[in-house]
Amino acid sequence: MKRIIAACDGAVKVCEVECPDAYKIGSYYMVDHSDYLIAVYDWEGGRRSSTGQTVNYAKKRGLGITFIHPDTAEITTE
């Protein structure tokens, strides 16, 4: 983790303390500061997940999305 952070152009801390909504806050921040989303996601699984919440938020924000299926590597765009 330290090596990845050191290689980054920058890092953003979205929560000062650990909280239950930290992943959601981070995901929303990412979407709000992006022009496009690439998601490794099983869109057919019907499971509720943080990735699914991020995808739904990106759709609401009008971002273009490329999906990569985690099992088949099938690529689709929306």
KOLVEX-625124 format. One record per atom (N, C-alpha, C, O): residue number from 0; x negated, y negated, z. Coordinates in steps of 0.001 Angstrom, whole numbers, plus 500000, padded with zeros to 6 digits. Last residue first. Example, Ala and Ser with C-alpha at 12.3 -4.5 7.8 and 13.67 -1.06 7.14 Angstrom:
BEGIN
kero num = 1, xx = 487150, yy = 502250, zz = 507080
kero num = 1, xx = 486330, yy = 501060, zz = 507140
kero num = 1, xx = 487100, yy = 499970, zz = 507870
kero num = 1, xx = 486591, yy = 498862, zz = 508039
kero num = 0, xx = 486810, yy = 505690, zz = 507800
kero num = 0, xx = 487700, yy = 504500, zz = 507800
kero num = 0, xx = 486800, yy = 503300, zz = 507800
kero num = 0, xx = 485764, yy = 503319, zz = 508465
This chain:
BEGIN
kero num = 77, xx = 521756, yy = 498908, zz = 478352
kero num = 77, xx = 523083, yy = 498298, zz = 478531
kero num = 77, xx = 522935, yy = 496792, zz = 478457
kero num = 77, xx = 523922, yy = 496068, zz = 478581
kero num = 76, xx = 520208, yy = 501894, zz = 477186
kero num = 76, xx = 520208, yy = 500472, zz = 477521
kero num = 76, xx = 521635, yy = 499966, zz = 477625
kero num = 76, xx = 522572, yy = 500530, zz = 477059
kero num = 75, xx = 518528, yy = 504907, zz = 478114
kero num = 75, xx = 519655, yy = 504205, zz = 477524
kero num = 75, xx = 519558, yy = 502732, zz = 477946
kero num = 75, xx = 518907, yy = 502392, zz = 478933
kero num = 74, xx = 516570, yy = 507768, zz = 477964
kero num = 74, xx = 516559, yy = 506317, zz = 478085
kero num = 74, xx = 517770, yy = 505751, zz = 477386
kero num = 74, xx = 518028, yy = 506057, zz = 476222
kero num = 73, xx = 515897, yy = 510700, zz = 479795
kero num = 73, xx = 516689, yy = 510055, zz = 478750
kero num = 73, xx = 516730, yy = 508553, zz = 479027
kero num = 73, xx = 516901, yy = 508122, zz = 480168
kero num = 72, xx = 514624, yy = 512144, zz = 481698
kero num = 72, xx = 513861, yy = 511041, zz = 481115
kero num = 72, xx = 514594, yy = 510408, zz = 479934
kero num = 72, xx = 513994, yy = 509666, zz = 479157
kero num = 71, xx = 515999, yy = 513988, zz = 483212
kero num = 71, xx = 515828, yy = 514269, zz = 481773
kero num = 71, xx = 514938, yy = 513263, zz = 481066
kero num = 71, xx = 514530, yy = 513507, zz = 479930
kero num = 70, xx = 515943, yy = 513049, zz = 485858
kero num = 70, xx = 515732, yy = 514465, zz = 485573
kero num = 70, xx = 515383, yy = 514735, zz = 484116
kero num = 70, xx = 514568, yy = 515608, zz = 483819
kero num = 69, xx = 516327, yy = 510250, zz = 485910
kero num = 69, xx = 515223, yy = 510848, zz = 486668
kero num = 69, xx = 514948, yy = 512316, zz = 486353
kero num = 69, xx = 513828, yy = 512785, zz = 486559
kero num = 68, xx = 516794, yy = 508256, zz = 483055
kero num = 68, xx = 517373, yy = 509318, zz = 483885
kero num = 68, xx = 516245, yy = 510065, zz = 484590
kero num = 68, xx = 515289, yy = 510479, zz = 483934
kero num = 67, xx = 516500, yy = 504919, zz = 482927
kero num = 67, xx = 515711, yy = 506125, zz = 482696
kero num = 67, xx = 516262, yy = 507178, zz = 483636
kero num = 67, xx = 516212, yy = 507025, zz = 484856
kero num = 66, xx = 518062, yy = 502118, zz = 481479
kero num = 66, xx = 518141, yy = 503226, zz = 482433
kero num = 66, xx = 517217, yy = 504340, zz = 481987
kero num = 66, xx = 517157, yy = 504668, zz = 480802
kero num = 65, xx = 517782, yy = 498706, zz = 481261
kero num = 65, xx = 517352, yy = 499962, zz = 480661
kero num = 65, xx = 517373, yy = 501005, zz = 481762
kero num = 65, xx = 516790, yy = 500818, zz = 482831
kero num = 64, xx = 519879, yy = 495875, zz = 481067
kero num = 64, xx = 519368, yy = 496984, zz = 481879
kero num = 64, xx = 518943, yy = 498143, zz = 480980
kero num = 64, xx = 519661, yy = 498513, zz = 480052
kero num = 63, xx = 520264, yy = 492364, zz = 481340
kero num = 63, xx = 520132, yy = 493538, zz = 480501
kero num = 63, xx = 519492, yy = 494631, zz = 481334
kero num = 63, xx = 518663, yy = 494357, zz = 482201
kero num = 62, xx = 522338, yy = 490736, zz = 483759
kero num = 62, xx = 521022, yy = 491162, zz = 483296
kero num = 62, xx = 521150, yy = 492314, zz = 482309
kero num = 62, xx = 522049, yy = 493146, zz = 482433
kero num = 61, xx = 524657, yy = 489709, zz = 484935
kero num = 61, xx = 524510, yy = 489666, zz = 483479
kero num = 61, xx = 523141, yy = 490046, zz = 482956
kero num = 61, xx = 522805, yy = 489715, zz = 481819
kero num = 60, xx = 525323, yy = 489991, zz = 487528
kero num = 60, xx = 524504, yy = 488812, zz = 487202
kero num = 60, xx = 524237, yy = 488692, zz = 485705
kero num = 60, xx = 523664, yy = 487703, zz = 485250
kero num = 59, xx = 526599, yy = 492425, zz = 487457
kero num = 59, xx = 527382, yy = 491234, zz = 487811
kero num = 59, xx = 526639, yy = 489954, zz = 487433
kero num = 59, xx = 527257, yy = 488955, zz = 487062
kero num = 58, xx = 524340, yy = 494032, zz = 486926
kero num = 58, xx = 525426, yy = 493931, zz = 485936
kero num = 58, xx = 526260, yy = 492680, zz = 486198
kero num = 58, xx = 526592, yy = 491952, zz = 485263
kero num = 57, xx = 522969, yy = 493729, zz = 489327
kero num = 57, xx = 522357, yy = 493234, zz = 488093
kero num = 57, xx = 523405, yy = 493087, zz = 486991
kero num = 57, xx = 523364, yy = 492133, zz = 486214
kero num = 56, xx = 524751, yy = 495056, zz = 491024
kero num = 56, xx = 524508, yy = 493632, zz = 491215
kero num = 56, xx = 523899, yy = 493014, zz = 489952
kero num = 56, xx = 524271, yy = 491909, zz = 489556
kero num = 55, xx = 524522, yy = 497658, zz = 490003
kero num = 55, xx = 525818, yy = 496971, zz = 489966
kero num = 55, xx = 525648, yy = 495462, zz = 490136
kero num = 55, xx = 526325, yy = 494680, zz = 489467
kero num = 54, xx = 521790, yy = 498142, zz = 490592
kero num = 54, xx = 522282, yy = 498161, zz = 489206
kero num = 54, xx = 523601, yy = 497398, zz = 489100
kero num = 54, xx = 523771, yy = 496579, zz = 488198
kero num = 53, xx = 521880, yy = 498047, zz = 493392
kero num = 53, xx = 521054, yy = 497093, zz = 492658
kero num = 53, xx = 521510, yy = 496998, zz = 491210
kero num = 53, xx = 521606, yy = 495902, zz = 490658
kero num = 52, xx = 523531, yy = 500231, zz = 493903
kero num = 52, xx = 523956, yy = 498891, zz = 494324
kero num = 52, xx = 523172, yy = 497812, zz = 493583
kero num = 52, xx = 523732, yy = 496787, zz = 493193
kero num = 51, xx = 521890, yy = 502265, zz = 492900
kero num = 51, xx = 523199, yy = 502007, zz = 492288
kero num = 51, xx = 523727, yy = 500633, zz = 492663
kero num = 51, xx = 524310, yy = 499944, zz = 491826
kero num = 50, xx = 519803, yy = 502089, zz = 494731
kero num = 50, xx = 519543, yy = 501816, zz = 493316
kero num = 50, xx = 520843, yy = 501507, zz = 492598
kero num = 50, xx = 520898, yy = 500591, zz = 491777
kero num = 49, xx = 521103, yy = 502869, zz = 497036
kero num = 49, xx = 520637, yy = 501490, zz = 496949
kero num = 49, xx = 520293, yy = 501125, zz = 495509
kero num = 49, xx = 520470, yy = 499976, zz = 495104
kero num = 48, xx = 524057, yy = 504801, zz = 496210
kero num = 48, xx = 522646, yy = 504652, zz = 496543
kero num = 48, xx = 522261, yy = 503180, zz = 496465
kero num = 48, xx = 522987, yy = 502358, zz = 495908
kero num = 47, xx = 526438, yy = 507241, zz = 495925
kero num = 47, xx = 526214, yy = 505861, zz = 496357
kero num = 47, xx = 524749, yy = 505764, zz = 496784
kero num = 47, xx = 524272, yy = 506544, zz = 497609
kero num = 46, xx = 526686, yy = 509308, zz = 493067
kero num = 46, xx = 526255, yy = 509111, zz = 494455
kero num = 46, xx = 526084, yy = 507627, zz = 494733
kero num = 46, xx = 525639, yy = 506864, zz = 493875
kero num = 45, xx = 527238, yy = 509908, zz = 490464
kero num = 45, xx = 528336, yy = 509430, zz = 491286
kero num = 45, xx = 527969, yy = 509214, zz = 492742
kero num = 45, xx = 528845, yy = 508964, zz = 493570
kero num = 44, xx = 525586, yy = 510864, zz = 488449
kero num = 44, xx = 525638, yy = 511573, zz = 489728
kero num = 44, xx = 526775, yy = 511144, zz = 490634
kero num = 44, xx = 527230, yy = 511917, zz = 491477
kero num = 43, xx = 525195, yy = 509383, zz = 486214
kero num = 43, xx = 526294, yy = 510353, zz = 486180
kero num = 43, xx = 526512, yy = 511031, zz = 487532
kero num = 43, xx = 527525, yy = 511702, zz = 487731
kero num = 42, xx = 522963, yy = 507854, zz = 486523
kero num = 42, xx = 524240, yy = 507152, zz = 486413
kero num = 42, xx = 525432, yy = 508096, zz = 486393
kero num = 42, xx = 526570, yy = 507650, zz = 486542
kero num = 41, xx = 520279, yy = 508075, zz = 488125
kero num = 41, xx = 521217, yy = 509096, zz = 487641
kero num = 41, xx = 522614, yy = 508485, zz = 487629
kero num = 41, xx = 523356, yy = 508587, zz = 488606
kero num = 40, xx = 517497, yy = 506029, zz = 487317
kero num = 40, xx = 518790, yy = 506166, zz = 487979
kero num = 40, xx = 519636, yy = 507245, zz = 487317
kero num = 40, xx = 519704, yy = 507321, zz = 486090
kero num = 39, xx = 515298, yy = 503642, zz = 487223
kero num = 39, xx = 515270, yy = 505108, zz = 487176
kero num = 39, xx = 516462, yy = 505533, zz = 488013
kero num = 39, xx = 516455, yy = 505422, zz = 489239
kero num = 38, xx = 515742, yy = 500651, zz = 485482
kero num = 38, xx = 516151, yy = 501452, zz = 486637
kero num = 38, xx = 516002, yy = 502935, zz = 486347
kero num = 38, xx = 516516, yy = 503433, zz = 485346
kero num = 37, xx = 514823, yy = 497468, zz = 484797
kero num = 37, xx = 514545, yy = 498842, zz = 484379
kero num = 37, xx = 514799, yy = 499708, zz = 485606
kero num = 37, xx = 514160, yy = 499531, zz = 486643
kero num = 36, xx = 516294, yy = 494380, zz = 483990
kero num = 36, xx = 516126, yy = 495444, zz = 484985
kero num = 36, xx = 515818, yy = 496760, zz = 484291
kero num = 36, xx = 516474, yy = 497125, zz = 483315
kero num = 35, xx = 515443, yy = 490918, zz = 483464
kero num = 35, xx = 515789, yy = 492232, zz = 482928
kero num = 35, xx = 515527, yy = 493268, zz = 484009
kero num = 35, xx = 514650, yy = 493080, zz = 484852
kero num = 34, xx = 514727, yy = 488675, zz = 484744
kero num = 34, xx = 515463, yy = 488489, zz = 483495
kero num = 34, xx = 515991, yy = 489808, zz = 482959
kero num = 34, xx = 516877, yy = 489828, zz = 482104
kero num = 33, xx = 514800, yy = 487943, zz = 488284
kero num = 33, xx = 514418, yy = 488745, zz = 487113
kero num = 33, xx = 515270, yy = 488375, zz = 485904
kero num = 33, xx = 516371, yy = 487839, zz = 486029
kero num = 32, xx = 515626, yy = 487025, zz = 490709
kero num = 32, xx = 514405, yy = 486443, zz = 490160
kero num = 32, xx = 513900, yy = 487210, zz = 488936
kero num = 32, xx = 512721, yy = 487136, zz = 488593
kero num = 31, xx = 517822, yy = 488498, zz = 491436
kero num = 31, xx = 517992, yy = 487052, zz = 491302
kero num = 31, xx = 516784, yy = 486369, zz = 490668
kero num = 31, xx = 516900, yy = 485259, zz = 490149
kero num = 30, xx = 516627, yy = 491032, zz = 491721
kero num = 30, xx = 517558, yy = 490768, zz = 490617
kero num = 30, xx = 517686, yy = 489268, zz = 490376
kero num = 30, xx = 517660, yy = 488820, zz = 489230
kero num = 29, xx = 515096, yy = 490585, zz = 494089
kero num = 29, xx = 514475, yy = 491018, zz = 492831
kero num = 29, xx = 515355, yy = 490678, zz = 491635
kero num = 29, xx = 514884, yy = 490104, zz = 490654
kero num = 28, xx = 517127, yy = 489933, zz = 495917
kero num = 28, xx = 516083, yy = 488952, zz = 495607
kero num = 28, xx = 515432, yy = 489291, zz = 494268
kero num = 28, xx = 515236, yy = 488419, zz = 493421
kero num = 27, xx = 518462, yy = 492377, zz = 495983
kero num = 27, xx = 519155, yy = 491190, zz = 495470
kero num = 27, xx = 518151, yy = 490098, zz = 495113
kero num = 27, xx = 518317, yy = 489412, zz = 494104
kero num = 26, xx = 516444, yy = 493937, zz = 497167
kero num = 26, xx = 516942, yy = 494259, zz = 495828
kero num = 26, xx = 517647, yy = 493060, zz = 495202
kero num = 26, xx = 517448, yy = 492764, zz = 494023
kero num = 25, xx = 516176, yy = 492702, zz = 499692
kero num = 25, xx = 515049, yy = 492770, zz = 498757
kero num = 25, xx = 515486, yy = 493035, zz = 497336
kero num = 25, xx = 514963, yy = 492432, zz = 496399
kero num = 24, xx = 518732, yy = 493153, zz = 500728
kero num = 24, xx = 518241, yy = 491785, zz = 500583
kero num = 24, xx = 517086, yy = 491745, zz = 499582
kero num = 24, xx = 517027, yy = 490860, zz = 498728
kero num = 23, xx = 518703, yy = 495972, zz = 500735
kero num = 23, xx = 519695, yy = 495246, zz = 499950
kero num = 23, xx = 519227, yy = 493813, zz = 499697
kero num = 23, xx = 519319, yy = 493318, zz = 498573
kero num = 22, xx = 516624, yy = 496497, zz = 502538
kero num = 22, xx = 516522, yy = 496968, zz = 501156
kero num = 22, xx = 517494, yy = 496212, zz = 500256
kero num = 22, xx = 517144, yy = 495850, zz = 499133
kero num = 21, xx = 517647, yy = 495233, zz = 504923
kero num = 21, xx = 516390, yy = 494809, zz = 504311
kero num = 21, xx = 516283, yy = 495245, zz = 502843
kero num = 21, xx = 515893, yy = 494445, zz = 501993
kero num = 20, xx = 519813, yy = 495736, zz = 506541
kero num = 20, xx = 520079, yy = 495249, zz = 505182
kero num = 20, xx = 518813, yy = 494873, zz = 504419
kero num = 20, xx = 518904, yy = 494249, zz = 503362
kero num = 19, xx = 518803, yy = 496476, zz = 509056
kero num = 19, xx = 519494, yy = 497475, zz = 508244
kero num = 19, xx = 519707, yy = 497042, zz = 506783
kero num = 19, xx = 519775, yy = 497887, zz = 505892
kero num = 18, xx = 515455, yy = 495116, zz = 509490
kero num = 18, xx = 516902, yy = 495066, zz = 509688
kero num = 18, xx = 517582, yy = 496065, zz = 508756
kero num = 18, xx = 516987, yy = 496463, zz = 507755
kero num = 17, xx = 512483, yy = 493858, zz = 510829
kero num = 17, xx = 513143, yy = 495015, zz = 510221
kero num = 17, xx = 514636, yy = 494956, zz = 510535
kero num = 17, xx = 515035, yy = 494771, zz = 511685
kero num = 16, xx = 512017, yy = 490341, zz = 510274
kero num = 16, xx = 512051, yy = 491511, zz = 511146
kero num = 16, xx = 512762, yy = 492637, zz = 510416
kero num = 16, xx = 513546, yy = 492398, zz = 509497
kero num = 15, xx = 512015, yy = 488710, zz = 508053
kero num = 15, xx = 510969, yy = 488519, zz = 509063
kero num = 15, xx = 510878, yy = 489704, zz = 510022
kero num = 15, xx = 509801, yy = 490030, zz = 510520
kero num = 14, xx = 512455, yy = 489561, zz = 504704
kero num = 14, xx = 512971, yy = 489677, zz = 506073
kero num = 14, xx = 511801, yy = 489508, zz = 507038
kero num = 14, xx = 510735, yy = 490096, zz = 506852
kero num = 13, xx = 511036, yy = 489186, zz = 502393
kero num = 13, xx = 512432, yy = 488753, zz = 502406
kero num = 13, xx = 513078, yy = 488856, zz = 503783
kero num = 13, xx = 514149, yy = 488289, zz = 504002
kero num = 12, xx = 508059, yy = 488145, zz = 501251
kero num = 12, xx = 508618, yy = 488803, zz = 502433
kero num = 12, xx = 510052, yy = 488297, zz = 502570
kero num = 12, xx = 510267, yy = 487115, zz = 502835
kero num = 11, xx = 506402, yy = 488654, zz = 498280
kero num = 11, xx = 507454, yy = 487901, zz = 498956
kero num = 11, xx = 507982, yy = 488738, zz = 500105
kero num = 11, xx = 508310, yy = 489911, zz = 499931
kero num = 10, xx = 503253, yy = 488185, zz = 496688
kero num = 10, xx = 504177, yy = 489047, zz = 497420
kero num = 10, xx = 505176, yy = 488167, zz = 498148
kero num = 10, xx = 504842, yy = 487065, zz = 498583
kero num = 9, xx = 501300, yy = 488076, zz = 493668
kero num = 9, xx = 501939, yy = 487480, zz = 494828
kero num = 9, xx = 502857, yy = 488489, zz = 495484
kero num = 9, xx = 503192, yy = 489520, zz = 494899
kero num = 8, xx = 499864, yy = 489604, zz = 491974
kero num = 8, xx = 499728, yy = 488153, zz = 491823
kero num = 8, xx = 500324, yy = 487435, zz = 493024
kero num = 8, xx = 499912, yy = 486325, zz = 493362
kero num = 7, xx = 498339, yy = 492512, zz = 493471
kero num = 7, xx = 499491, yy = 491720, zz = 493045
kero num = 7, xx = 499128, yy = 490257, zz = 492862
kero num = 7, xx = 498213, yy = 489739, zz = 493503
kero num = 6, xx = 496278, yy = 493880, zz = 494619
kero num = 6, xx = 496250, yy = 493735, zz = 493160
kero num = 6, xx = 497395, yy = 492879, zz = 492622
kero num = 6, xx = 497415, yy = 492554, zz = 491435
kero num = 5, xx = 496987, yy = 493978, zz = 497289
kero num = 5, xx = 495797, yy = 493221, zz = 496912
kero num = 5, xx = 495731, yy = 492971, zz = 495409
kero num = 5, xx = 495186, yy = 491957, zz = 494974
kero num = 4, xx = 499162, yy = 495733, zz = 497153
kero num = 4, xx = 499396, yy = 494334, zz = 497513
kero num = 4, xx = 498201, yy = 493465, zz = 497100
kero num = 4, xx = 498383, yy = 492346, zz = 496619
kero num = 3, xx = 497741, yy = 498093, zz = 496546
kero num = 3, xx = 498760, yy = 497574, zz = 495626
kero num = 3, xx = 499002, yy = 496088, zz = 495898
kero num = 3, xx = 499040, yy = 495283, zz = 494967
kero num = 2, xx = 496149, yy = 498382, zz = 498824
kero num = 2, xx = 495510, yy = 498235, zz = 497513
kero num = 2, xx = 496487, yy = 497657, zz = 496492
kero num = 2, xx = 496106, yy = 496827, zz = 495668
kero num = 1, xx = 498084, yy = 498740, zz = 500817
kero num = 1, xx = 497198, yy = 497575, zz = 500877
kero num = 1, xx = 496531, yy = 497320, zz = 499528
kero num = 1, xx = 496364, yy = 496167, zz = 499130
kero num = 0, xx = 499173, yy = 501184, zz = 500000
kero num = 0, xx = 500000, yy = 500000, zz = 500000
kero num = 0, xx = 499126, yy = 498749, zz = 500000
kero num = 0, xx = 499398, yy = 497802, zz = 499262
